[in-house]
Amino acid sequence: MAKPLTDGERRKQISVRGLAGLGDVAEVRKSFNRHLHFTLVKDRNVATRRDYYLALAHTVRDHLVGRWIRTQQHYYERDPKRIYYLSLEFYMGRTLQNTMVNLGLQNACDEAIYQLGLDLEELEEMEEDAGLGNGGLGRLAACFLDSMATLGLAAYGYGIRYEFGIFNQKIVNGWQVEEADDWLRYGNPWEKARPEYTLPVHFYGRVERSADGVRWLDTQVVLAMPYDTPVPGYKNDTVNTMRLWSAKAPNDFKLHDFNVGGYIEAVLDRNLAENISRVLYPNDNFFEGKELRLKQEYFVVAATLQDVIRRFKSAKFGCRDPVRTSFDMFPDKVAIQLNDTHPALAIPELMRILVDVEKVDWDKAWEITKKTCAYTNHTVLPEALERWPVSMFEKLLPRHLEIIYAVNQRHLDHVAALFPGDVDRLRRMSVIEEGDCKRINMAHLCVIGSHAVNGVARIHSEIVKHSVFKDFYELEPEKFQNKTNGITPRRWLLLCNPGLADTIMERIGEGFLTDLSQLRKLLPLVDDEALIRDVAQVKQENKVKFSAFLEKEYGVKINPASMFDVHVKRIHEYKRQLLNCLHVVTLYNRIKKDPGQALVPRTVMIGGKAAPGYHMAKMIIKLVTSIGDVVNHDPVVGDRLKVIFLENYRVSLAEKVIPAADLSQQISTAGTEASGTGNMKFMLNGALTIGTMDGANVEMAEEAGAQNLFIFGLRVEDVEALDQKGYNAREYYERLPELRQAVDQIGSGFFSPREPNCFKDLVDMLLNHDRFKVFADYEAYVACQARVDRLYRDPKEWTKKVIRNIACSGKFSSDRTITEYARDIWGVEPSAQQTQPPSLPKD
């Protein structure tokens, strides 16, 4: 088979995007050499590949700076309503290629680097992922930043600059082992430290009341130092800011403390303060009530709100002298979006500033707070909901506890007036949960303190209204909305799949990159022979390329002619990687039973990280690798079935595997996956989906037609009915011989001959306490997979379905999602207007 074109070679062949001007190429070369020499102080003879990457990064960054300054200046002068997206996670991945794409510099850089005898793709591979997130929630925030900039919104992402992001995953003897992600080891060329905007954040202390009002005294201070990262819109000269806070000890930290042994010990203890921004908590959809995590949550909120208020007061005047003194206009100039409950403390903190510091009266302050804040719910799993012990608040944030009590009292008085005598309703709706350990329910605080609450897919928003926050919905139905998630088509099509992007551009132009609904123009071409051929060819090239990558990086050989069946996401029982495992074992058993049958060859790839403390998720990884050890070395199977665990799944690996996938697995138990966004990435990149009616799968089926996805399994109503009746896994185990065989093999040590009891716990869970009903969907899943095989045997019909899916994926752009947030929640209009490029003189 011919060696596939590199993306670089492919880009050189393409005229659609406009060839790089010679002047641009010369300028990039000159700038590159200058940075190599003056910024990195390296001679070409001793420069390493990392030096070359950094020289290129600085060259590209130079093109951002003028636009960045101009954009921020523009906001100061126009004084638009500003959007603050507060998130404890921003899963950004790599920045170099995304910046080149959004600035329209990719061809010029490609050519310049080629002329210098270097390979652009090789340099891009040097960059570390910014892994400041766990999965969907953090990656959504990153896509949202891209869309907000592309839509010209005056938006800011605020979070924490973790020194260590999501751990690197190594597989050792089939088990996950975690390694610290020292992503800043070689520095980060994309961030700019802003020590001049450092702000104090207070912890602990006591509350004192006097005639002058309430004061929070004797606190411990930690400094928050901001690092700014530019966020470029797509070819519109807008560059927004992501500001991440880093914790610093003040210089007098502990030095005034008589109880510290001395000066040296006091200086060493600075680490205690600075630990706040040391590491990302690696849990996805799970609440771990640790004091350090609560400190992180307050740290980002307290620093951000000071920044927001400073900017509100001085806007239009370009200085830090307070100008606005009245807060009446605050909700007209500021929108704060809470990405899940993690930044929920923004609500009591804004109240504290307004009431205690700015002396606004309580009711006015509460009105301002509610009009300013909005809350996005990301999960319905009870173990994920944040419920902080009151005792921890009492110690760490005593004033905030008082404010929460006061907010809750007024809220309960209101409910009691509307539903007299309904004490059970009061208990259910309280922010404070009584019990052995009194707890603060952060989701209830968010609902009460926000003017809008949204879920992230239609089915999820319905569950939010009629189950999770049922009582609150009955009280204020107008507050609840849906905002179906989306993904940025710049990173998730143009950047990661240039071949497919070009194939599409040749047919319908490039308008779809900023208006993804234009992909519908492909529908009339679904039977077009040339398009069918081109789409299939691009997919095959992506598969060959990914196969080469796997062989080079992991020494695994796979058959690029096989179906690439891909299941990548965080490892969690509700996402049901175990259901996939049972199907793989069933396929294996069928091959062994009748080795002569003609089978569609499959390469099953499963990837994702397990939270370090999540025992069952780690067992699932061990099961996948163990099944692979048996299946991949069985000569009877040959290359008809391969099982690969994709190590260290992360944004940069997703950008490689998603364009190569044929089948996308989205098989969570109906009613558990709030939305999913990986599902959308696969759809846009020409994979077909096998999935349950859960999350955004429901809307994907609606857009493309259910007959163009492989939908199977229980619906939400069926799951509820089964819960009512009582789910009995043994019933399925007894009735379905192939299921029983697979489960018995796993349980008896067939896949773990050296540790026959290795998977006893896992099988016991499946048979006796499986909350996610794996066996209940097994039969339908295996039958559905047989339908997948049948269609895959007809490449032309398969590709027609692929084209239909791509053509119908327009709804799932984060541009559409953000436009809805802007209009329905933030009260601003997106603008197509370009910021003046830095080269133009101002009027």
C-alpha positions in Angstrom: 0.0 0.0 0.0 1.3 3.5 -0.9 2.7 5.5 2.0 0.1 8.0 3.0 0.8 11.7 2.4 1.7 13.6 5.5 -0.6 16.4 6.5 2.2 18.8 5.4 2.4 17.3 1.9 -1.3 17.3 1.6 -1.5 21.0 2.6 1.1 21.8 -0.1 -1.2 20.3 -2.7 -4.2 22.3 -1.6 -5.2 25.5 -3.3 -8.6 25.9 -1.7 -7.3 27.7 1.4 -5.1 30.1 -0.6 -1.4 29.6 -0.9 0.9 31.2 1.5 2.2 34.6 0.2 6.0 34.6 -0.3 6.3 37.6 2.0 4.6 35.7 4.8 7.0 32.8 4.3 10.1 35.0 4.4 8.8 36.8 7.5 8.2 33.6 9.3 11.7 32.3 8.5 13.3 35.6 9.6 11.3 35.6 12.9 12.1 31.9 13.5 15.8 32.5 13.1 15.7 35.6 15.3 14.0 33.7 18.1 16.3 30.8 17.9 19.3 33.2 18.2 18.0 35.9 20.6 15.1 34.3 22.6 16.6 30.8 23.0 20.2 31.9 22.7 21.0 28.9 20.5 23.2 28.4 17.5 21.7 26.3 14.6 24.5 23.8 15.2 23.6 23.0 18.8 19.8 23.6 18.6 17.6 20.6 19.6 14.2 19.8 18.2 12.7 21.4 21.3 14.5 24.6 20.5 13.1 24.6 17.0 9.6 24.0 18.5 10.0 26.9 20.9 11.4 29.2 18.2 8.3 28.4 16.0 6.0 28.9 19.0 7.5 32.3 19.7 7.2 33.2 16.0 3.5 32.3 15.9 2.9 34.0 19.3 4.3 37.3 17.9 1.4 37.3 15.4 -1.0 37.0 18.3 0.3 39.8 20.5 -0.8 42.9 18.4 -4.3 41.4 17.9 -4.5 40.5 21.6 -3.6 44.1 22.8 -6.0 45.6 20.2 -8.9 43.3 21.2 -8.5 44.2 24.9 -8.2 47.9 24.1 -11.3 47.6 21.9 -13.2 46.1 24.9 -12.1 48.9 27.2 -13.3 51.5 24.7 -16.6 49.9 23.8 -17.3 48.6 27.3 -19.5 45.7 26.2 -21.1 43.3 28.7 -18.3 40.9 29.7 -18.8 37.1 30.0 -16.8 35.3 32.7 -16.6 31.5 32.2 -15.6 30.1 35.6 -14.2 26.5 35.5 -11.9 24.5 37.6 -10.9 22.7 34.4 -9.7 23.9 31.0 -8.6 20.8 29.0 -6.8 22.8 26.2 -4.4 20.2 24.7 -1.8 21.7 22.4 -1.8 25.3 21.3 0.7 25.7 18.3 -1.3 24.2 15.5 -4.6 25.6 16.7 -3.1 29.1 16.8 -1.7 28.7 13.2 -5.1 27.5 12.0 -7.1 30.3 13.6 -4.6 33.0 12.4 -4.5 31.5 8.9 -0.7 31.0 9.2 -0.4 27.3 8.7 0.7 27.3 5.1 3.2 30.0 5.6 4.7 28.2 8.6 4.7 24.9 6.8 6.6 26.3 3.9 9.0 28.3 6.0 9.9 25.3 8.2 10.2 23.1 5.1 12.7 25.6 3.6 14.7 25.5 6.8 15.0 21.7 6.4 12.6 20.9 9.2 9.3 19.1 9.4 6.3 21.0 10.9 4.5 17.9 12.1 7.6 16.7 14.0 7.9 20.1 15.8 4.2 20.0 16.6 4.7 16.7 18.4 7.2 18.3 20.7 4.5 20.3 22.5 3.1 19.0 25.8 -0.7 18.9 26.1 -2.1 21.4 28.6 -4.0 18.7 30.5 -5.7 20.9 33.0 -8.9 18.9 32.9 -10.3 15.4 33.4 -12.5 14.9 30.4 -15.8 16.3 29.0 -16.3 19.2 31.3 -12.8 20.6 30.9 -12.7 20.0 27.2 -16.1 21.7 26.8 -14.7 24.8 28.5 -11.8 24.8 25.9 -14.2 24.5 23.0 -16.4 27.3 24.5 -13.4 29.6 24.7 -12.6 29.0 21.0 -16.3 29.7 20.0 -16.6 32.8 22.2 -13.5 34.3 20.5 -14.8 33.3 17.1 -18.1 34.9 17.8 -16.5 38.1 19.0 -17.8 38.0 22.5 -15.9 39.9 25.2 -15.3 36.7 27.2 -12.7 35.5 29.7 -12.0 32.0 30.9 -11.0 31.9 34.6 -9.4 28.9 36.2 -6.3 27.5 38.0 -2.9 27.1 36.6 -2.2 23.7 37.9 1.5 22.9 38.1 0.6 19.2 37.5 -2.4 18.4 35.2 -4.1 15.1 34.7 -1.6 12.3 35.3 0.2 10.5 32.5 -1.0 7.0 32.3 1.4 4.1 31.8 0.3 0.5 31.5 2.5 -1.9 33.4 1.7 -5.6 33.4 -1.8 -4.6 32.2 -2.4 -2.3 35.1 -2.7 1.5 35.0 0.2 3.3 36.7 0.0 7.1 37.2 2.9 9.5 36.6 3.0 13.2 37.5 2.3 15.4 34.5 5.2 17.9 34.7 3.9 19.9 31.7 5.7 23.1 32.6 9.1 21.4 32.8 10.4 23.2 29.7 8.3 26.4 30.2 5.1 27.4 28.5 5.6 29.8 25.5 1.9 30.6 25.3 1.4 32.1 28.8 2.3 35.6 30.0 2.7 36.0 33.8 1.0 39.1 35.1 2.5 39.6 38.6 1.3 43.2 38.6 -2.3 41.9 38.9 -1.5 39.6 41.9 -4.4 39.6 44.4 -4.8 38.4 48.0 -7.1 35.5 48.9 -8.2 35.0 52.5 -8.8 31.7 54.5 -9.7 30.7 58.1 -10.0 33.6 60.6 -13.1 34.8 62.5 -16.1 37.0 61.9 -16.6 40.2 64.0 -19.7 42.3 64.1 -19.8 46.0 64.9 -21.8 49.2 64.1 -19.9 49.5 60.9 -21.0 46.0 59.7 -19.4 42.6 59.5 -15.6 42.1 59.2 -13.7 38.9 58.5 -10.5 39.1 60.5 -7.3 37.2 61.4 -7.2 35.4 58.1 -4.4 33.6 56.4 -3.5 35.2 53.1 -2.5 33.4 49.9 -1.6 35.5 46.8 -3.1 34.7 43.5 -0.8 35.5 40.5 -2.5 35.5 37.1 -1.0 33.9 34.0 -2.8 35.0 30.7 -3.1 32.8 27.7 -4.3 34.3 24.4 -7.4 32.7 22.8 -7.7 33.6 19.1 -11.0 33.5 17.2 -11.0 31.9 13.8 -9.7 34.5 11.2 -11.5 37.4 12.8 -8.5 39.2 14.5 -10.2 38.8 17.9 -7.9 37.5 20.7 -9.6 36.8 24.1 -7.9 35.9 27.3 -7.8 32.8 29.5 -6.6 33.9 32.9 -5.3 31.1 35.2 -4.4 31.8 38.8 -1.3 30.4 40.5 -0.9 30.4 44.3 2.0 32.3 45.9 2.8 32.7 49.6 3.1 36.4 50.7 6.7 37.3 51.6 5.8 37.7 55.3 4.2 34.2 55.3 4.4 32.7 58.8 7.3 35.1 59.6 5.2 37.0 62.1 4.1 33.7 63.7 5.7 33.3 67.1 4.9 29.5 67.0 7.3 28.8 64.0 10.7 27.6 65.1 12.4 30.2 63.0 13.1 31.9 59.7 14.2 28.8 57.7 11.1 26.8 58.8 8.8 29.7 57.9 10.3 30.0 54.4 10.0 26.3 53.9 6.3 26.4 55.0 5.6 28.7 52.0 4.9 25.4 50.2 1.8 24.9 52.2 0.2 28.0 50.7 1.5 27.3 47.2 0.2 23.7 47.2 -3.3 25.2 46.4 -2.4 25.3 42.6 -0.1 22.3 42.6 -2.3 19.6 41.2 -5.6 18.9 39.4 -7.9 16.5 41.3 -8.1 13.5 38.9 -11.7 12.6 39.5 -14.3 12.6 36.8 -18.0 12.4 37.9 -17.0 11.8 41.5 -16.9 14.1 44.6 -13.9 13.8 46.9 -14.5 16.1 49.9 -10.9 17.1 50.6 -10.0 20.5 52.3 -7.4 21.2 49.6 -10.0 20.9 46.9 -12.4 23.3 48.7 -9.4 25.7 49.0 -8.9 25.5 45.2 -12.6 26.2 44.6 -12.5 29.3 46.8 -9.1 30.4 45.5 -10.2 30.7 41.9 -13.5 32.3 42.8 -12.1 34.9 45.2 -9.3 36.0 42.9 -11.6 36.1 39.9 -14.3 38.2 41.5 -11.8 40.8 42.6 -10.6 41.0 39.0 -14.2 41.2 37.7 -15.1 44.0 40.0 -11.9 45.9 39.3 -12.6 45.7 35.6 -16.3 46.7 36.2 -15.3 49.7 38.1 -12.5 51.0 35.8 -13.9 49.9 32.4 -13.7 52.6 29.7 -11.2 54.5 31.6 -8.2 52.2 31.1 -6.9 52.7 34.6 -7.3 51.0 38.0 -8.8 54.1 39.7 -12.4 53.2 40.7 -14.9 55.1 38.5 -18.1 53.3 38.8 -19.4 53.3 42.4 -22.9 52.1 42.0 -23.5 48.3 41.5 -27.0 48.8 39.9 -25.5 48.2 36.5 -23.4 45.2 37.5 -25.7 42.5 35.9 -25.9 44.6 32.7 -22.1 44.6 32.4 -21.1 41.2 33.9 -22.3 37.6 33.3 -20.8 34.8 35.3 -21.2 31.3 34.1 -20.6 28.5 36.6 -19.2 25.4 34.9 -20.8 22.8 37.3 -20.9 23.5 41.0 -17.1 23.6 41.4 -17.1 27.5 41.3 -20.4 27.7 43.3 -18.7 29.8 46.0 -18.9 32.7 43.5 -22.4 33.2 44.8 -21.7 33.7 48.6 -18.4 35.5 47.7 -20.2 38.0 45.5 -22.7 38.5 48.3 -19.8 39.0 50.8 -18.2 41.7 48.7 -21.4 43.5 48.0 -22.7 43.4 51.5 -19.6 43.5 53.7 -17.2 45.5 51.6 -19.3 47.7 49.2 -22.1 48.1 51.8 -25.0 47.3 49.4 -28.1 46.2 51.3 -28.9 42.5 51.4 -31.9 42.3 49.2 -30.3 44.5 46.5 -27.1 42.4 46.7 -29.1 39.2 46.3 -30.9 40.6 43.3 -27.6 41.6 41.7 -26.0 38.2 42.5 -28.9 36.2 41.0 -29.0 38.4 37.8 -25.3 38.0 37.3 -24.8 34.2 37.9 -25.9 31.2 35.9 -25.3 27.6 36.5 -24.6 24.6 34.2 -25.3 21.2 35.6 -23.1 18.4 34.1 -24.2 15.2 35.9 -27.1 13.4 37.5 -24.9 10.8 39.3 -25.5 11.2 43.0 -21.8 10.4 43.9 -20.7 13.3 41.7 -22.7 16.0 43.6 -20.7 18.3 45.8 -21.8 18.1 49.5 -19.3 19.8 51.7 -19.2 19.2 55.5 -20.4 22.3 57.4 -17.5 21.8 59.8 -15.0 22.3 57.1 -16.7 25.6 56.1 -16.8 26.7 59.7 -13.0 26.5 59.9 -12.0 27.6 56.4 -14.7 30.1 55.3 -16.6 31.2 58.4 -18.2 34.3 56.8 -19.3 32.3 53.8 -21.0 29.8 56.0 -23.0 32.6 57.7 -24.0 34.0 54.3 -25.1 30.5 53.1 -27.2 30.0 56.3 -28.8 33.4 55.7 -29.5 32.7 52.0 -31.0 29.3 52.9 -33.2 30.8 55.7 -34.8 33.3 53.3 -35.2 30.6 50.6 -36.9 28.2 53.1 -39.2 31.0 54.4 -40.2 31.6 50.8 -40.9 27.9 50.1 -42.8 27.5 53.4 -45.0 30.5 52.5 -45.9 28.8 49.2 -46.3 25.3 50.6 -47.4 25.7 54.3 -46.9 22.6 56.4 -44.9 20.7 53.8 -41.8 20.0 56.0 -40.6 17.2 53.8 -40.4 19.7 50.9 -38.3 22.1 53.1 -36.0 19.2 53.9 -35.6 18.3 50.3 -35.0 21.9 49.1 -32.7 23.1 51.9 -29.1 24.0 51.0 -28.1 22.4 54.4 -28.5 18.7 54.6 -29.1 17.5 58.2 -27.6 14.2 59.4 -24.7 12.7 61.2 -22.5 15.2 59.3 -24.3 18.4 58.3 -23.5 19.2 54.7 -23.9 22.0 52.2 -25.5 21.0 48.9 -23.7 23.1 46.4 -26.1 22.3 43.6 -29.0 23.7 45.6 -26.9 26.8 46.3 -26.3 27.2 42.6 -30.0 26.8 41.6 -31.1 29.3 44.3 -28.4 31.9 43.5 -28.7 31.8 39.7 -31.1 33.3 37.2 -30.6 30.4 34.8 -29.9 26.7 35.2 -29.2 24.5 32.2 -28.5 20.9 31.4 -26.2 20.0 28.5 -28.5 17.9 26.2 -32.2 17.8 25.8 -32.7 14.5 27.6 -30.4 15.6 30.4 -32.2 18.9 30.9 -35.5 17.0 31.1 -34.1 14.7 33.8 -32.7 17.8 35.6 -36.2 19.4 35.6 -38.3 16.3 36.5 -35.9 14.4 38.8 -32.7 16.0 40.1 -34.2 19.5 40.7 -37.9 18.6 40.5 -38.9 20.7 43.5 -37.0 23.7 42.3 -38.5 23.4 38.8 -42.0 23.4 40.3 -41.0 26.6 42.2 -39.4 28.5 39.2 -39.9 26.7 35.9 -38.8 29.7 33.9 -35.3 29.4 35.3 -34.5 26.0 33.7 -33.1 25.7 30.1 -31.4 23.3 27.8 -28.1 24.1 26.0 -27.0 21.1 24.1 -23.2 20.8 24.1 -21.1 21.3 21.0 -17.5 21.1 19.8 -15.3 23.5 17.9 -15.0 22.5 14.2 -11.7 24.3 14.0 -9.8 21.8 16.2 -12.1 18.9 15.6 -12.3 18.9 11.8 -9.9 21.5 10.2 -7.0 20.8 12.4 -7.3 17.1 13.1 -8.7 16.0 9.7 -7.4 18.3 7.0 -8.1 15.6 4.3 -11.8 15.5 5.1 -12.0 19.3 5.6 -10.6 19.7 2.1 -12.9 17.1 0.6 -15.8 19.1 2.0 -14.4 22.5 0.9 -14.1 21.3 -2.7 -17.9 20.7 -2.7 -19.4 23.5 -0.6 -16.7 26.1 0.1 -15.3 27.0 3.5 -18.3 28.8 5.1 -19.1 25.7 7.2 -16.0 26.3 9.4 -17.9 29.2 11.1 -21.4 28.0 10.3 -21.4 24.3 10.6 -25.1 24.0 9.6 -23.9 24.6 6.0 -22.8 20.9 6.1 -26.4 20.2 5.1 -25.4 21.2 1.6 -23.7 17.8 1.4 -27.1 16.0 1.6 -27.9 16.3 -2.1 -24.5 14.8 -2.8 -24.9 11.7 -0.7 -25.1 9.4 -3.9 -22.3 11.3 -5.7 -19.8 8.7 -6.7 -16.8 11.0 -6.5 -17.7 12.2 -3.0 -18.3 8.6 -1.8 -14.9 7.7 -3.2 -13.1 10.7 -1.7 -14.6 10.3 1.8 -13.7 6.6 1.8 -10.2 7.4 0.6 -9.6 10.0 3.3 -10.8 7.6 6.0 -8.5 4.9 4.6 -5.5 7.3 4.6 -6.3 8.3 8.2 -6.4 4.6 9.2 -3.1 3.9 7.6 -1.5 6.9 9.2 -2.9 5.9 12.7 -1.7 2.3 12.2 1.8 3.6 11.4 1.6 5.8 14.6 0.6 2.8 16.8 3.4 0.7 15.4 6.0 3.5 15.9 4.9 4.5 19.4 3.8 1.2 20.9 5.2 -1.5 18.6 1.6 -2.8 17.9 0.9 -4.0 14.4 -2.7 -3.7 13.2 -4.6 -4.3 10.0 -5.6 -1.0 8.5 -8.2 -2.9 6.3 -10.1 -4.0 9.5 -12.9 -2.0 11.0 -11.6 0.4 13.6 -14.0 0.0 16.5 -13.2 2.8 19.0 -14.3 3.4 22.6 -12.4 6.3 24.1 -13.5 8.2 27.2 -12.9 8.2 30.9 -13.1 4.7 32.4 -16.3 4.5 34.5 -18.9 1.8 35.2 -21.7 4.0 33.8 -19.9 4.3 30.4 -19.9 0.5 30.2 -16.6 -0.4 28.8 -17.5 -3.8 30.3 -20.3 -4.2 27.8 -17.8 -3.7 25.0 -15.5 -6.3 26.7 -18.4 -8.8 26.8 -18.9 -8.3 23.1 -15.2 -8.8 22.3 -15.2 -12.0 24.3 -18.3 -13.2 22.5 -16.7 -12.5 19.1 -13.6 -14.4 20.2 -15.7 -17.4 21.3 -17.6 -17.4 17.9 -14.3 -17.4 16.0 -13.0 -20.3 18.2 -16.2 -22.2 17.8 -16.2 -21.9 13.9 -12.8 -20.8 12.7 -13.8 -21.1 9.1 -16.6 -18.5 9.0 -16.1 -15.3 7.1 -15.9 -12.5 9.6 -15.5 -8.7 9.2 -12.1 -8.1 10.7 -12.1 -5.7 13.6 -9.6 -3.8 15.6 -11.2 -2.9 18.9 -9.5 0.1 20.6 -10.4 1.1 24.1 -8.7 4.0 25.8 -9.2 6.3 28.8 -7.9 7.1 32.2 -9.3 5.7 35.5 -9.3 7.9 38.6 -6.4 6.7 40.8 -8.7 5.8 43.7 -11.4 4.1 41.6 -10.7 0.4 42.1 -13.4 -1.0 39.7 -12.2 1.3 36.8 -8.7 0.1 37.3 -10.0 -3.5 37.2 -11.7 -2.7 33.9 -8.4 -1.5 32.3 -6.8 -4.8 33.5 -9.6 -6.8 32.0 -9.2 -5.0 28.6 -5.4 -5.6 28.5 -5.9 -9.2 29.7 -8.4 -10.0 27.0 -6.0 -8.4 24.5 -3.2 -10.7 25.7 -5.2 -13.8 24.9 -7.0 -12.7 21.7 -4.0 -11.0 20.1 -1.8 -14.1 20.5 -4.3 -16.7 19.4 -3.2 -18.1 16.0 -6.7 -19.3 15.3 -7.9 -15.7 15.4 -5.2 -14.2 13.3 -5.8 -10.6 12.3 -9.6 -11.0 12.3 -9.8 -9.6 15.9 -7.4 -7.4 17.7 -7.9 -5.7 21.1 -5.8 -2.6 21.8 -5.8 -0.5 24.9 -4.8 3.0 23.9 -2.4 4.2 26.6 -2.6 7.8 28.0 -5.7 8.9 26.1 -5.6 12.7 26.0 -6.5 15.6 23.6 -3.5 15.1 21.3 -4.2 11.4 21.0 -7.9 12.0 20.3 -6.9 14.3 17.4 -5.2 11.2 15.9 -7.6 8.4 16.6 -10.9 10.1 16.0 -10.3 10.8 12.3 -9.3 7.1 11.8 -12.3 5.6 13.5 -15.0 3.6 11.6 -17.3 2.9 14.6 -17.8 5.1 17.6 -19.0 3.5 20.9 -21.4 5.6 23.0 -23.0 2.9 25.1 -23.7 4.4 28.6 -26.9 3.3 30.4 -29.7 5.5 29.3 -30.1 8.5 31.7 -26.5 8.5 32.9 -24.4 10.4 30.4 -25.4 14.1 30.6 -24.4 14.8 26.9 -21.1 13.4 25.8 -19.0 15.4 23.2 -16.7 12.7 21.9 -19.9 11.3 20.2 -20.1 14.6 18.2 -16.4 14.5 17.2 -16.7 11.0 15.8 -19.9 12.0 13.9 -18.1 15.0 12.3 -15.1 12.9 11.4 -16.9 10.2 9.5 -17.4 7.4 12.0 -20.8 5.7 12.5 -22.2 5.6 16.1 -23.3 2.5 18.0 -25.1 3.9 21.0 -27.9 4.0 23.5 -30.6 6.7 23.6 -28.6 8.7 26.1 -27.2 12.2 26.2 -26.7 13.9 22.9 -27.0 10.6 21.0 -30.7 11.2 21.1 -30.3 14.5 19.2 -27.7 13.0 16.9 -30.3 10.3 15.9 -32.9 13.1 15.5 -30.6 15.1 13.2 -29.3 12.3 11.0 -32.3 9.9 11.3 -32.1 7.0 13.7 -31.7 4.6 10.7 -28.3 6.2 10.1 -27.0 5.3 13.6 -26.9 1.9 15.3 -29.2 2.6 18.2 -29.9 -0.2 20.7 -30.9 -1.0 24.3 -33.1 0.2 27.1 -34.5 3.7 27.0 -34.7 5.9 30.1 -38.3 4.7 30.7 -37.2 1.1 30.4 -34.4 1.7 32.9 -36.9 3.3 35.4 -39.3 0.4 34.9 -36.5 -2.1 35.5 -35.6 -0.3 38.7 -39.2 -0.5 39.9 -39.3 -4.2 39.1 -35.8 -4.9 40.5 -32.9 -5.6 38.1 -31.9 -9.2 38.3 -28.7 -9.8 36.4 -28.8 -13.6 37.0 -31.9 -13.9 34.9 -29.9 -12.7 31.8 -26.9 -14.8 32.8 -29.1 -18.0 33.0 -31.0 -17.2 29.8 -28.2 -16.2 27.4 -25.6 -19.0 26.8 -23.1 -16.7 25.1 -23.2 -14.2 28.0 -22.8 -17.0 30.5 -19.8 -18.4 28.7 -18.1 -15.0 28.5 -18.8 -14.2 32.2 -17.6 -17.6 33.3 -14.4 -17.3 31.3 -13.7 -13.9 32.9 -14.5 -15.1 36.4 -12.6 -18.4 36.2 -9.3 -16.9 35.0 -9.4 -17.9 31.4 -8.0 -14.4 30.6 -5.8 -14.2 33.7 -4.3 -17.7 34.0 -1.6 -16.5 36.4 -4.2 -14.9 38.7 -7.3 -17.0 38.3 -9.2 -14.9 40.9 -8.2 -11.6 39.4 -11.6 -10.7 38.1 -13.8 -12.3 40.9 -14.8 -8.9 42.3 -15.7 -7.6 38.8 -17.9 -10.6 38.0 -19.5 -10.4 41.5 -20.4 -6.8 40.8 -21.9 -7.6 37.4 -24.0 -10.4 38.9 -25.0 -8.9 42.2 -24.8 -5.1 42.4 -24.4 -3.6 38.9 -26.1 -0.1 39.0 -25.7 0.2 35.3 -27.4 -2.9 34.0 -24.8 -4.2 31.7 -26.4 -7.6 31.2 -29.8 -6.1 30.4 -28.4 -4.5 27.2 -26.1 -7.3 26.2 -28.4 -9.2 23.9 -29.5 -6.0 22.0 -25.9 -4.8 21.8 -24.5 -8.0 20.3 -27.4 -8.1 17.8 -26.8 -4.4 16.9 -23.1 -5.2 16.4 -24.1 -7.9 13.9 -26.0 -5.1 12.0 -22.8 -3.1 12.0 -20.9 -6.0 10.5 -23.5 -6.4 7.8 -23.3 -2.8 6.7 -19.5 -2.7 6.8 -19.4 -5.5 4.3 -21.0 -3.0 1.8 -18.5 -0.2 1.7 -20.5 2.1 -0.5 -23.7 1.9 1.6 -21.5 2.4 4.7 -19.9 5.5 3.2 -23.3 6.9 2.2 -24.4 6.7 5.9 -21.1 8.4 6.9 -21.8 11.3 4.5 -25.3 11.6 5.9 -23.9 11.7 9.4 -21.3 14.4 8.5 -24.0 16.4 6.7 -26.3 16.3 9.8 -23.7 17.1 12.4 -24.0 20.9 12.1 -26.1 21.3 15.2 -23.2 20.1 17.3 -20.9 23.1 16.8 -20.0 24.9 20.0 -20.6 28.1 18.0 -24.3 27.2 18.0 -24.2 26.3 21.7 -22.5 29.6 22.6 -24.9 31.6 20.5 -27.7 30.1 22.5 -26.0 30.9 25.9 -25.3 34.5 24.7 -28.9 35.2 23.7 -30.9 33.2 26.3 -28.7 33.5 29.4 -26.1 36.3 29.1 -28.2 38.8 27.1 -25.6 39.6 24.5 -25.5 39.2 20.7 -22.6 37.5 19.0 -20.9 39.7 16.4 -19.4 38.7 13.1 -17.6 42.0 13.0 -13.8 41.7 12.8 -11.5 43.4 15.3 -9.2 45.7 13.3 -6.0 43.9 12.6 -2.9 45.5 14.3 -1.5 46.6 10.9 -4.4 49.1 10.3 -4.1 52.6 11.8 -6.8 53.5 14.3 -9.4 56.0 13.2 
